Amino acid sequence: MKRIFLFAMVTFLSVGLAFAQTEKRYNDYLPKETNPVALQYADPYFPTEAVVPGVKNDKMEEYAKLHPPIPLLRNTGNAAYDKAQCEQEQTEWLALNPYYPQFVPYHLYNRMLTPEDDVNFYEAAKAAWIKKNPDKAVLIENAAR
């Protein structure tokens, strides 16, 4: 009985800790980009209103629906095919979205997604943009210092 109780407590605490870390990480991304150099390369139509959890933001919802997230790597069991497919899809996504990525809370408008998905989309989009635009990325990084 003690073992079951101990297992339940450890499981509960570890799940709670993981959720708290994800929530903190998500909240770190919510403030708008303020780096003036990054904003030069950002989408001029990106909503300027801050995202406040629990408050409806029609402009951000419309932006999220018109600008789908970057495709992520899917595992079909064929690693070489998966990587090539992902790179092709990301290249196409970057052609349609050439701007410096900003954080979009997709999970607020799609119940199948989580805040962690939003963070993963943002980090993947930013990494792909930096890979495609290394010179601009250096300017942004230098301006952030």
DSSP file (Angstrom, degrees, kcal/mol; ACC not computed):
  #  RESIDUE AA STRUCTURE BP1 BP2  ACC     N-H-->O    O-->H-N    N-H-->O    O-->H-N    TCO  KAPPA ALPHA  PHI   PSI    X-CA   Y-CA   Z-CA
    1    1 A M     >        0   0    0      0, 0.0     4,-2.3     0, 0.0     5,-0.2   0.000 360.0 360.0 360.0 -40.9    0.0    0.0    0.0
    2    2 A K  H  >  +     0   0    0      1,-0.2     4,-2.7     2,-0.2     5,-0.2   0.884 360.0  52.9 -64.9 -36.9    2.8    2.3    0.8
    3    3 A R  H  > S+     0   0    0      2,-0.2     4,-2.8     1,-0.2    -1,-0.2   0.909 109.0  48.4 -65.0 -42.0    4.5    1.6   -2.5
    4    4 A I  H  > S+     0   0    0      2,-0.2     4,-2.6     1,-0.2    -2,-0.2   0.927 113.6  47.2 -63.6 -44.9    1.3    2.4   -4.4
    5    5 A F  H  X S+     0   0    0     -4,-2.3     4,-2.3     2,-0.2    -2,-0.2   0.922 113.3  48.3 -62.7 -44.1    0.9    5.7   -2.5
    6    6 A L  H  X S+     0   0    0     -4,-2.7     4,-2.5     2,-0.2    -2,-0.2   0.913 112.0  49.3 -62.9 -43.7    4.6    6.6   -3.0
    7    7 A F  H  X S+     0   0    0     -4,-2.8     4,-2.5     1,-0.2    -2,-0.2   0.918 111.2  49.8 -60.9 -44.3    4.4    5.8   -6.8
    8    8 A A  H  X S+     0   0    0     -4,-2.6     4,-2.5     1,-0.2    -2,-0.2   0.902 111.9  48.0 -62.9 -41.5    1.2    7.9   -7.1
    9    9 A M  H  X S+     0   0    0     -4,-2.3     4,-2.6     2,-0.2     5,-0.2   0.921 112.3  47.9 -66.2 -44.5    2.9   10.9   -5.3
   10   10 A V  H  X S+     0   0    0     -4,-2.5     4,-2.4     2,-0.2     5,-0.2   0.918 113.9  47.7 -63.6 -43.1    6.0   10.7   -7.4
   11   11 A T  H  X S+     0   0    0     -4,-2.5     4,-2.4    -5,-0.2     5,-0.2   0.930 112.7  48.7 -62.4 -46.5    4.0   10.5  -10.6
   12   12 A F  H  X S+     0   0    0     -4,-2.5     4,-2.2     1,-0.2    -2,-0.2   0.916 113.6  46.3 -60.8 -45.4    1.8   13.4   -9.5
   13   13 A L  H  X S+     0   0    0     -4,-2.6     4,-2.3     2,-0.2    -1,-0.2   0.888 112.6  49.1 -67.6 -39.3    4.7   15.6   -8.6
   14   14 A S  H  X S+     0   0    0     -4,-2.4     4,-2.3    -5,-0.2    -2,-0.2   0.897 112.7  47.4 -69.7 -38.4    6.7   14.8  -11.8
   15   15 A V  H  X S+     0   0    0     -4,-2.4     4,-2.4    -5,-0.2    -2,-0.2   0.918 113.4  49.1 -65.9 -42.6    3.7   15.6  -14.0
   16   16 A G  H  X S+     0   0    0     -4,-2.2     4,-2.3    -5,-0.2    -2,-0.2   0.896 111.7  48.6 -62.7 -41.0    3.0   18.8  -12.1
   17   17 A L  H  X S+     0   0    0     -4,-2.3     4,-2.3     2,-0.2    -2,-0.2   0.913 111.3  49.6 -66.3 -43.5    6.7   19.9  -12.4
   18   18 A A  H  X S+     0   0    0     -4,-2.3     4,-2.2     1,-0.2    -2,-0.2   0.913 112.0  48.4 -62.1 -43.1    6.7   19.1  -16.1
   19   19 A F  H  X S+     0   0    0     -4,-2.4     4,-2.8     1,-0.2    -1,-0.2   0.912 110.4  51.4 -63.8 -42.1    3.5   21.1  -16.7
   20   20 A A  H  X S+     0   0    0     -4,-2.3     4,-2.4     1,-0.2    -1,-0.2   0.894 110.3  49.0 -62.5 -40.3    4.9   24.0  -14.7
   21   21 A Q  H  X S+     0   0    0     -4,-2.3     4,-2.5     2,-0.2    -1,-0.2   0.910 112.8  47.1 -66.0 -41.9    8.1   24.1  -16.7
   22   22 A T  H  X S+     0   0    0     -4,-2.2     4,-2.7     2,-0.2    -2,-0.2   0.922 112.6  49.7 -64.2 -43.9    6.1   24.0  -20.0
   23   23 A E  H  X S+     0   0    0     -4,-2.8     4,-2.5     2,-0.2    -2,-0.2   0.908 112.2  47.4 -62.6 -43.0    3.8   26.8  -18.8
   24   24 A K  H  X S+     0   0    0     -4,-2.4     4,-1.5     2,-0.2    -1,-0.2   0.933 112.8  49.0 -63.5 -45.4    6.8   28.9  -17.7
   25   25 A R  H  X S+     0   0    0     -4,-2.5     4,-0.7     1,-0.2    -2,-0.2   0.904 111.9  49.2 -61.0 -42.4    8.5   28.3  -21.0
   26   26 A Y  H >X S+     0   0    0     -4,-2.7     3,-1.3     1,-0.2     4,-0.7   0.928 108.8  52.1 -62.4 -46.5    5.3   29.2  -22.9
   27   27 A N  H 3< S+     0   0    0     -4,-2.5     3,-0.5     1,-0.3    -1,-0.2   0.776 100.1  63.7 -64.6 -25.9    4.8   32.4  -21.0
   28   28 A D  H 3< S+     0   0    0     -4,-1.5    -1,-0.3     1,-0.2    -2,-0.2   0.784 104.0  48.2 -66.0 -26.2    8.4   33.5  -21.8
   29   29 A Y  H << S+     0   0    0     -3,-1.3    74,-0.2    -4,-0.7    -1,-0.2   0.622  90.1  83.2 -89.5 -14.7    7.4   33.6  -25.5
   30   30 A L     <  +     0   0    0     -4,-0.7    21,-0.5    -3,-0.5    -1,-0.2   0.861  66.9  89.9 -64.4 -38.7    4.2   35.6  -25.1
   31   31 A P  S    S-     0   0    0      0, 0.0    72,-0.2     0, 0.0     3,-0.1  -0.296  87.8-104.3 -60.6 146.6    5.7   39.1  -25.0
   32   32 A K        -     0   0    0      1,-0.1     2,-0.1    16,-0.1    -2,-0.1  -0.282  39.6 -91.5 -68.9 153.5    6.0   40.7  -28.4
   33   33 A E        +     0   0    0      1,-0.1    -1,-0.1    70,-0.1    69,-0.0  -0.451  42.6 176.8 -63.0 133.5    9.4   41.0  -30.2
   34   34 A T        +     0   0    0     -2,-0.1    -1,-0.1    -3,-0.1    -2,-0.0   0.489  39.5 115.5-118.8  -8.8   11.0   44.3  -29.3
   35   35 A N     >  -     0   0    0      1,-0.2     4,-2.3     2,-0.1     5,-0.2  -0.504  57.7-149.7 -65.5 117.0   14.3   44.0  -31.1
   36   36 A P  H  > S+     0   0    0      0, 0.0     4,-0.9     0, 0.0    -1,-0.2   0.826  95.1  51.4 -62.4 -31.2   14.2   46.8  -33.8
   37   37 A V  H  > S+     0   0    0      2,-0.2     4,-0.8     1,-0.2     3,-0.5   0.917 110.2  48.7 -70.9 -42.1   16.4   44.9  -36.2
   38   38 A A  H >> S+     0   0    0      1,-0.2     3,-0.9     2,-0.2     4,-0.5   0.891 107.6  56.0 -62.1 -38.9   14.2   41.7  -35.9
   39   39 A L  H 3< S+     0   0    0     -4,-2.3     3,-0.4     1,-0.2    -1,-0.2   0.763  96.8  64.0 -67.5 -23.7   11.1   43.8  -36.5
   40   40 A Q  H 3< S+     0   0    0     -4,-0.9    -1,-0.2    -3,-0.5    -2,-0.2   0.843 111.1  37.5 -64.4 -32.0   12.6   45.1  -39.7
   41   41 A Y  H << S+     0   0    0     -3,-0.9    59,-3.0    -4,-0.8    -1,-0.2   0.409  99.6 103.2 -99.4   0.2   12.5   41.5  -41.0
   42   42 A A  B  < S-a  100   0A   0     -4,-0.5    -3,-0.0    -3,-0.4    60,-0.0  -0.385  87.8 -84.5 -83.3 161.6    9.1   40.6  -39.3
   43   43 A D    >   -     0   0    0     57,-0.6     3,-1.7     1,-0.2    -1,-0.1  -0.488  31.6-147.3 -64.5 121.8    5.8   40.4  -41.1
   44   44 A P  T 3  S+     0   0    0      0, 0.0    -1,-0.2     0, 0.0    -2,-0.0   0.702  97.7  56.2 -66.6 -16.4    4.3   43.9  -41.2
   45   45 A Y  T 3  S+     0   0    0      2,-0.1     3,-0.1    18,-0.0    -2,-0.1   0.366  75.7 123.1 -96.0   5.4    0.8   42.3  -40.9
   46   46 A F  S <  S-     0   0    0     -3,-1.7    14,-0.1     1,-0.1    13,-0.0  -0.483  76.8 -98.2 -66.6 133.9    1.6   40.5  -37.7
   47   47 A P        -     0   0    0      0, 0.0    -1,-0.1     0, 0.0    -2,-0.1  -0.236  27.3-155.6 -57.3 137.5   -0.9   41.6  -35.0
   48   48 A T        +     0   0    0     -3,-0.1     2,-0.2     2,-0.1   -16,-0.1   0.644  62.7 100.7 -90.0 -15.9    0.4   44.3  -32.7
   49   49 A E  S    S-     0   0    0      1,-0.1     2,-0.1   -17,-0.0     8,-0.0  -0.476  79.0-113.4 -73.1 139.4   -1.8   43.5  -29.7
   50   50 A A        -     0   0    0     -2,-0.2     2,-0.6     1,-0.1    -1,-0.1  -0.396  27.0-115.9 -69.7 147.9   -0.3   41.5  -26.9
   51   51 A V        -     0   0    0    -21,-0.5    -1,-0.1    -2,-0.1     5,-0.1  -0.775  31.8-171.9 -86.9 121.9   -1.6   38.0  -26.3
   52   52 A V    >   -     0   0    0     -2,-0.6     3,-2.4     3,-0.4    -2,-0.0  -0.967  28.9-116.1-115.8 118.4   -3.3   37.7  -22.9
   53   53 A P  T 3  S+     0   0    0      0, 0.0     3,-0.1     0, 0.0    -2,-0.0  -0.277 101.1  17.7 -54.8 131.2   -4.3   34.2  -21.8
   54   54 A G  T 3  S+     0   0    0      1,-0.2     2,-0.5     0, 0.0    -3,-0.0   0.333 102.4 104.9  90.0  -6.3   -8.1   34.1  -21.5
   55   55 A V  S <  S-     0   0    0     -3,-2.4    -3,-0.4     2,-0.0    -1,-0.2  -0.934  74.7-119.8-111.6 126.4   -8.7   37.2  -23.5
   56   56 A K        -     0   0    0     -2,-0.5     2,-0.4    -3,-0.1     0, 0.0  -0.384  25.8-171.3 -66.0 135.3  -10.1   36.8  -27.0
   57   57 A N     >  -     0   0    0      1,-0.1     4,-2.2    -2,-0.1     5,-0.2  -0.843   6.1-177.1-131.4  93.6   -7.8   38.3  -29.7
   58   58 A D  H  > S+     0   0    0     -2,-0.4     4,-2.5     1,-0.2     5,-0.2   0.857  82.2  53.4 -62.0 -38.4   -9.6   38.2  -33.1
   59   59 A K  H  > S+     0   0    0      1,-0.2     4,-2.3     2,-0.2    -1,-0.2   0.910 110.9  45.7 -66.4 -41.3   -6.6   39.6  -35.0
   60   60 A M  H  > S+     0   0    0      2,-0.2     4,-2.8     1,-0.2    -1,-0.2   0.887 111.6  53.1 -68.9 -37.1   -4.3   36.9  -33.7
   61   61 A E  H  X S+     0   0    0     -4,-2.2     4,-2.0     2,-0.2    -2,-0.2   0.929 110.8  46.4 -62.3 -44.3   -6.9   34.2  -34.4
   62   62 A E  H  X S+     0   0    0     -4,-2.5     4,-2.0     2,-0.2    -2,-0.2   0.914 112.9  49.9 -63.9 -42.2   -7.2   35.4  -38.0
   63   63 A Y  H  X S+     0   0    0     -4,-2.3     4,-1.7     1,-0.2    -2,-0.2   0.921 110.0  50.8 -62.1 -43.9   -3.4   35.6  -38.4
   64   64 A A  H  < S+     0   0    0     -4,-2.8    -1,-0.2     1,-0.2    -2,-0.2   0.870 111.4  48.2 -62.6 -37.2   -3.0   32.0  -37.0
   65   65 A K  H  < S+     0   0    0     -4,-2.0    -1,-0.2     1,-0.2    -2,-0.2   0.846 115.9  42.8 -73.0 -32.9   -5.7   30.7  -39.4
   66   66 A L  H  < S+     0   0    0     -4,-2.0    -2,-0.2     1,-0.2    -1,-0.2   0.668 117.0  48.3 -85.8 -17.5   -4.1   32.4  -42.4
   67   67 A H  S  < S-     0   0    0     -4,-1.7    -1,-0.2    -5,-0.2    30,-0.0  -0.796  80.1-158.6-125.7  87.2   -0.5   31.5  -41.5
   68   68 A P        -     0   0    0      0, 0.0    -3,-0.1     0, 0.0    -2,-0.0  -0.198  29.8 -93.7 -63.8 158.0   -0.2   27.8  -40.6
   69   69 A P        -     0   0    0      0, 0.0     3,-0.1     0, 0.0    53,-0.1  -0.227  48.9 -85.5 -69.6 162.4    2.7   26.7  -38.4
   70   70 A I        -     0   0    0     51,-0.2     2,-0.1     1,-0.1    20,-0.1  -0.407  51.2-103.6 -65.2 140.5    5.9   25.4  -39.9
   71   71 A P        -     0   0    0      0, 0.0     2,-0.2     0, 0.0    -1,-0.1  -0.440  38.4-149.8 -66.2 138.4    5.8   21.6  -40.7
   72   72 A L        -     0   0    0     -2,-0.1     2,-0.2     1,-0.1    49,-0.0  -0.684  30.0 -80.0-106.4 163.0    7.7   19.5  -38.2
   73   73 A L        -     0   0    0     -2,-0.2     2,-0.3     1,-0.0    10,-0.1  -0.408  45.5-158.9 -63.4 128.7    9.5   16.2  -38.7
   74   74 A R        -     0   0    0      8,-0.3     2,-0.8    -2,-0.2    12,-0.1  -0.859  12.9-132.0-109.3 147.6    7.2   13.2  -38.7
   75   75 A N        +     0   0    0     -2,-0.3     4,-0.1     1,-0.1    -2,-0.0  -0.866  37.1 156.6-104.4 107.5    8.3    9.7  -38.0
   76   76 A T        -     0   0    0     -2,-0.8    -1,-0.1     2,-0.2     3,-0.1   0.416  69.9 -98.0-104.4  -1.5    7.1    7.2  -40.6
   77   77 A G  S    S+     0   0    0      1,-0.1     2,-0.6     2,-0.0    -2,-0.1   0.264 104.7  93.7 102.4 -10.8    9.8    4.7  -39.9
   78   78 A N     >  -     0   0    0      1,-0.2     4,-2.9     2,-0.0     5,-0.2  -0.869  54.5-172.4-116.5  95.3   12.0    5.8  -42.9
   79   79 A A  H  > S+     0   0    0     -2,-0.6     4,-2.5     1,-0.2     5,-0.2   0.869  82.4  49.3 -59.8 -42.7   14.4    8.4  -41.4
   80   80 A A  H  > S+     0   0    0      2,-0.2     4,-2.3     1,-0.2    -1,-0.2   0.927 114.8  44.6 -65.2 -44.2   16.0    9.5  -44.7
   81   81 A Y  H  > S+     0   0    0      2,-0.2     4,-3.0     1,-0.2     5,-0.2   0.927 112.9  52.0 -63.9 -45.0   12.5   10.0  -46.3
   82   82 A D  H  X S+     0   0    0     -4,-2.9     4,-2.5     1,-0.2    -8,-0.3   0.916 111.4  46.5 -58.6 -45.2   11.2   11.8  -43.3
   83   83 A K  H  X S+     0   0    0     -4,-2.5     4,-2.5    -5,-0.2    -1,-0.2   0.936 114.4  46.3 -65.0 -46.7   14.1   14.2  -43.2
   84   84 A A  H  X S+     0   0    0     -4,-2.3     4,-2.2    -5,-0.2    -2,-0.2   0.911 113.8  49.0 -61.7 -43.0   13.9   14.9  -46.9
   85   85 A Q  H  X S+     0   0    0     -4,-3.0     4,-2.6     2,-0.2    -1,-0.2   0.915 111.8  48.8 -63.0 -44.0   10.2   15.4  -46.8
   86   86 A C  H  X S+     0   0    0     -4,-2.5     4,-2.6    -5,-0.2     5,-0.2   0.915 110.9  50.0 -63.7 -43.6   10.5   17.7  -43.8
   87   87 A E  H  X S+     0   0    0     -4,-2.5     4,-2.1     2,-0.2    -1,-0.2   0.897 111.9  48.4 -62.6 -40.0   13.2   19.8  -45.5
   88   88 A Q  H  X S+     0   0    0     -4,-2.2     4,-2.2     2,-0.2    -2,-0.2   0.928 113.0  47.0 -65.4 -45.1   11.0   20.1  -48.6
   89   89 A E  H  X S+     0   0    0     -4,-2.6     4,-2.3     1,-0.2    -2,-0.2   0.884 112.9  49.4 -65.1 -38.2    7.9   21.2  -46.6
   90   90 A Q  H  X S+     0   0    0     -4,-2.6     4,-2.7     2,-0.2    -1,-0.2   0.873 108.6  52.9 -69.6 -35.7    9.9   23.7  -44.6
   91   91 A T  H  X S+     0   0    0     -4,-2.1     4,-1.7     2,-0.2    -2,-0.2   0.918 111.4  46.4 -62.8 -43.2   11.4   25.2  -47.8
   92   92 A E  H  X S+     0   0    0     -4,-2.2     4,-1.5     2,-0.2    -2,-0.2   0.901 112.0  51.1 -64.5 -40.9    7.9   25.6  -49.2
   93   93 A W  H  X S+     0   0    0     -4,-2.3     4,-1.8     1,-0.2    -2,-0.2   0.917 109.4  50.1 -62.9 -43.3    6.8   27.1  -45.9
   94   94 A L  H  < S+     0   0    0     -4,-2.7    -1,-0.2     1,-0.2    -2,-0.2   0.832 105.7  56.8 -65.8 -31.5    9.7   29.6  -45.9
   95   95 A A  H  < S+     0   0    0     -4,-1.7    -1,-0.2     1,-0.2    -2,-0.2   0.871 114.3  38.9 -65.7 -35.4    8.9   30.6  -49.4
   96   96 A L  H  < S+     0   0    0     -4,-1.5    -2,-0.2     1,-0.2    -1,-0.2   0.716 126.2  37.7 -84.1 -22.6    5.3   31.5  -48.3
   97   97 A N     <  +     0   0    0     -4,-1.8    -1,-0.2    -5,-0.2    -2,-0.1  -0.655  65.0 159.4-129.3  73.8    6.5   33.0  -45.0
   98   98 A P        +     0   0    0      0, 0.0    -1,-0.1     0, 0.0     2,-0.1   0.505  44.6 102.3 -77.9  -2.1    9.8   34.8  -45.7
   99   99 A Y  S    S-     0   0    0      1,-0.1   -57,-0.3    -3,-0.1   -58,-0.1  -0.359  88.0 -88.1 -84.4 160.2    9.6   37.0  -42.6
  100  100 A Y  B     -a   42   0A   0    -59,-3.0   -57,-0.6   -62,-0.2    -1,-0.1  -0.485  58.7-108.4 -61.5 127.9   11.4   36.7  -39.2
  101  101 A P        -     0   0    0      0, 0.0     2,-0.3     0, 0.0    -1,-0.1  -0.297  34.5-167.7 -67.4 141.7    9.1   34.3  -37.2
  102  102 A Q        -     0   0    0     -3,-0.1     2,-0.3   -69,-0.0   -70,-0.1  -0.903  36.2 -87.5-122.6 157.6    7.2   35.7  -34.3
  103  103 A F        -     0   0    0     -2,-0.3   -70,-0.1   -74,-0.2    16,-0.1  -0.461  42.0-174.3 -72.3 125.7    5.4   33.6  -31.6
  104  104 A V        -     0   0    0     -2,-0.3     2,-1.9    14,-0.2     3,-0.2  -0.984  23.4-138.9-120.0 123.8    1.8   32.6  -32.5
  105  105 A P    >   +     0   0    0      0, 0.0     3,-1.6     0, 0.0     4,-0.3  -0.505  32.7 167.5 -82.1  75.0   -0.3   30.8  -29.9
  106  106 A Y  G >>  +     0   0    0     -2,-1.9     3,-1.8     1,-0.3     4,-0.8   0.798  65.8  69.3 -59.0 -31.3   -1.9   28.3  -32.3
  107  107 A H  G 34 S+     0   0    0      1,-0.3    -1,-0.3     7,-0.2     6,-0.2   0.740  88.2  64.8 -65.6 -20.5   -3.2   26.1  -29.5
  108  108 A L  G <4 S+     0   0    0     -3,-1.6    -1,-0.3     1,-0.2    -2,-0.2   0.740 113.5  33.0 -70.9 -20.3   -5.7   28.8  -28.6
  109  109 A Y  T <4 S+     0   0    0     -3,-1.8     2,-0.4    -4,-0.3    -2,-0.2   0.380 120.0  50.5-116.6   0.3   -7.4   28.3  -31.9
  110  110 A N    ><  -     0   0    0     -4,-0.8     3,-2.0    -3,-0.2    -1,-0.2  -0.889  63.0-160.3-142.3 107.0   -6.8   24.6  -32.4
  111  111 A R  T 3  S+     0   0    0     -2,-0.4    -4,-0.1     1,-0.3    -1,-0.1   0.619  88.6  68.4 -65.9 -12.3   -7.8   22.3  -29.6
  112  112 A M  T 3  S+     0   0    0      2,-0.0    -1,-0.3     0, 0.0     2,-0.2   0.577  93.7  72.5 -81.5  -9.0   -5.6   19.5  -30.9
  113  113 A L    <   -     0   0    0     -3,-2.0    -3,-0.1    -6,-0.2     3,-0.0  -0.646  66.5-151.4-106.4 162.6   -2.5   21.6  -30.1
  114  114 A T     >  -     0   0    0     -2,-0.2     4,-1.7     1,-0.1     3,-0.4  -0.790  35.3-102.7-123.4 166.8   -0.8   22.4  -26.8
  115  115 A P  H  > S+     0   0    0      0, 0.0     4,-2.0     0, 0.0     5,-0.1   0.855 123.8  58.2 -57.6 -33.5    1.3   25.3  -25.6
  116  116 A E  H  > S+     0   0    0      1,-0.2     4,-2.4     2,-0.2     5,-0.2   0.873 102.0  53.8 -64.9 -36.1    4.3   23.1  -26.0
  117  117 A D  H  > S+     0   0    0     -3,-0.4     4,-2.9     2,-0.2    -1,-0.2   0.911 106.0  53.3 -61.5 -42.1    3.4   22.6  -29.7
  118  118 A D  H  X S+     0   0    0     -4,-1.7     4,-2.5     1,-0.2   -14,-0.2   0.923 109.7  47.4 -58.7 -45.2    3.4   26.4  -30.0
  119  119 A V  H  X S+     0   0    0     -4,-2.0     4,-2.8     2,-0.2     5,-0.2   0.919 112.6  49.4 -62.6 -43.9    6.9   26.6  -28.6
  120  120 A N  H  X S+     0   0    0     -4,-2.4     4,-2.3     2,-0.2    -2,-0.2   0.907 111.2  49.4 -63.3 -42.1    8.1   23.8  -30.8
  121  121 A F  H  X S+     0   0    0     -4,-2.9     4,-2.7     2,-0.2     5,-0.2   0.934 113.3  47.0 -60.5 -46.4    6.6   25.5  -33.9
  122  122 A Y  H  X S+     0   0    0     -4,-2.5     4,-2.7    -5,-0.2     5,-0.2   0.936 113.4  46.6 -63.4 -47.5    8.2   28.8  -33.0
  123  123 A E  H  X S+     0   0    0     -4,-2.8     4,-2.3     1,-0.2    -1,-0.2   0.888 114.4  48.1 -64.5 -38.3   11.6   27.4  -32.3
  124  124 A A  H  X S+     0   0    0     -4,-2.3     4,-2.4    -5,-0.2    -1,-0.2   0.912 112.9  48.1 -67.3 -42.4   11.6   25.3  -35.5
  125  125 A A  H  X S+     0   0    0     -4,-2.7     4,-2.4    -5,-0.2    -2,-0.2   0.910 112.9  48.1 -64.3 -42.1   10.5   28.3  -37.6
  126  126 A K  H  X S+     0   0    0     -4,-2.7     4,-2.6    -5,-0.2    -2,-0.2   0.921 112.1  48.9 -65.4 -43.5   13.1   30.5  -36.1
  127  127 A A  H  X S+     0   0    0     -4,-2.3     4,-2.2     1,-0.2    -2,-0.2   0.907 113.0  47.6 -62.7 -42.1   15.9   27.8  -36.7
  128  128 A A  H  X S+     0   0    0     -4,-2.4     4,-1.8     2,-0.2    -1,-0.2   0.894 112.6  49.1 -66.6 -39.7   14.8   27.4  -40.3
  129  129 A W  H  X S+     0   0    0     -4,-2.4     4,-2.3     2,-0.2    -2,-0.2   0.916 111.6  48.8 -65.9 -42.6   14.7   31.1  -40.9
  130  130 A I  H  < S+     0   0    0     -4,-2.6     7,-0.2     1,-0.2    -2,-0.2   0.897 109.8  52.3 -63.8 -40.2   18.2   31.6  -39.4
  131  131 A K  H  < S+     0   0    0     -4,-2.2    -1,-0.2     1,-0.2    -2,-0.2   0.881 115.6  41.0 -62.5 -37.9   19.5   28.7  -41.5
  132  132 A K  H  < S+     0   0    0     -4,-1.8    -2,-0.2     1,-0.2    -1,-0.2   0.789 126.6  33.5 -79.8 -28.6   18.1   30.4  -44.6
  133  133 A N     X  +     0   0    0     -4,-2.3     4,-2.2    -5,-0.2    -1,-0.2  -0.516  65.4 154.9-126.9  63.3   19.1   34.0  -43.6
  134  134 A P  H  > S+     0   0    0      0, 0.0     4,-1.8     0, 0.0     5,-0.1   0.850  75.1  53.4 -64.4 -33.6   22.4   33.7  -41.6
  135  135 A D  H  > S+     0   0    0      2,-0.2     4,-1.6     1,-0.2     5,-0.1   0.921 112.0  44.0 -67.4 -42.6   23.5   37.2  -42.4
  136  136 A K  H  > S+     0   0    0      1,-0.2     4,-2.3     2,-0.2    -1,-0.2   0.865 110.1  57.1 -67.5 -36.2   20.3   38.8  -41.1
  137  137 A A  H  X S+     0   0    0     -4,-2.2     4,-2.5    -7,-0.2    -1,-0.2   0.878 104.5  51.6 -63.6 -37.7   20.4   36.5  -38.1
  138  138 A V  H  X S+     0   0    0     -4,-1.8     4,-2.7     2,-0.2    -1,-0.2   0.910 109.2  50.6 -65.2 -41.9   23.8   37.8  -37.1
  139  139 A L  H  X S+     0   0    0     -4,-1.6     4,-2.0     2,-0.2    -2,-0.2   0.913 112.2  47.0 -61.3 -42.3   22.5   41.4  -37.4
  140  140 A I  H  X S+     0   0    0     -4,-2.3     4,-1.4     2,-0.2    -2,-0.2   0.920 112.8  48.6 -65.3 -43.8   19.5   40.5  -35.1
  141  141 A E  H  X S+     0   0    0     -4,-2.5     4,-0.7     1,-0.2     3,-0.2   0.908 111.5  49.6 -64.7 -41.3   21.7   38.7  -32.6
  142  142 A N  H >< S+     0   0    0     -4,-2.7     3,-0.7     1,-0.2    -1,-0.2   0.874 109.4  51.9 -65.7 -36.5   24.2   41.7  -32.5
  143  143 A A  H 3< S+     0   0    0     -4,-2.0    -1,-0.2     1,-0.2    -2,-0.2   0.773 103.1  59.9 -70.3 -25.0   21.3   44.1  -31.9
  144  144 A A  H 3<        0   0    0     -4,-1.4    -1,-0.2     1,-0.2    -2,-0.2   0.679 360.0 360.0 -76.5 -17.2   20.0   42.0  -29.0
  145  145 A R    <<        0   0    0     -3,-0.7    -1,-0.2    -4,-0.7    -2,-0.1   0.483 360.0 360.0 -75.9 360.0   23.3   42.4  -27.1
